[in-house]
Amino acid sequence: MAMMEKRKLVTIVTEASLERSLLVELEKLGAHGYTVTDVRGKGSRGVRNAGFDLTANIRIDIVCTAETADAIATAMRERYYDNYAMIMFVEDVDVQRPEKF
């Protein structure tokens, strides 16, 4: 089996209207890549559809180093939590080809 290295999986679920600005910011914070998907669900701010309009939600997944995950968490908390529907969680993951992250 190939060697695995530890990284963090950062998942952000938020308003689709933030997508463009968030992706620019995530790259500035050190994310080398990300995956964006349209999502729907229910939370403290009600039911959200997965349509392509600005009332929809997106999910952004980023695999990165612990340092980048900390930087992302701090930025999201300081810049977005008070004014936008957003949750974020971080998990430990094992990856091959760690240089990609």
N, C-alpha and C positions, 0 to 999 in steps of 0.2 A: 504494500500500500504506500502511496506517495506521502511525503511529509505534509502535515497540516500545520497551519499557524493560526493563532487566535486573532480575531478581529471583532468589531462590533457591528451589529445590524441595527441601524437607526431607522425607525418607522415614524413618519409624520402623517397624520390625517388632518386635513384642513380644507378651507374653502378654495374652490377652483380658481377664484379670482386672484389668488396669491401666487399661482403657479410660476408665472414668468419671473417675478421679482425674487421668489424663493430660490429658484434654480440658479440664478446669478449669484445670490448670496451664498448658497451652499458651496458652489465652486470656489468662491473667495475664501470660505472657511476651511477649505482643504479637501472637499469631496472630489474624488477622481471620476465618479460616475454616479448614476442614480437610475431608478426605474419609477415611472409615474403611471398610476392606473386610476381610472374613474371608479369611485366607490359610492355606496349608499348605506344608510343606517339611521339609527336613532340615538340621540344622546341628550345632554342637558339643554341643548339649544333646539331640540325637536327633531323631526324626521327630515332627512336630506335625501334628495333624489340623485341619481347618477347620470342625469342628462348632461349635455354639453354646454349648458348655459352657466352663468356666473353664480347661480344658487346651488350648484352641484358641489360635491366634495371630491378631493383627490387623495391618493395615498402615495407618498414618496418613500421609497426604500433606498437606503444608502449603506453599503458595506465599507467600513473605514477603520482607521486606527482608534484607539481609546482617546487619544488627544483630540482628534478631529471630532469624535462623538461628543466630548465635553464642550468643545467650542460651539458645536451646533446647538447643544442643549442650552447653553448660556444665552446664545443669540436668540433662540426661539422664545425663551422665557422673558428676556428683557424687551424684545421688540414686538412680539405678537400676542402673547397669552392674554393680555388685558383687553384687547380690542377685537380679537378674531376667534372663531370656533376652531380650536386646534388642540390636538393631543399628540403626545410623542412618547414612544417607549423605546428602550434599548435592550438588546439581547446579545449574549455572547455567541459567536459562531466560529466554526473551524473552516478555514478556506485552503484550497490549493491555489497555487500561483499568487501568493500574497503581494507580489510586486504590482498587481493590478489594482490594489486597494490602498 
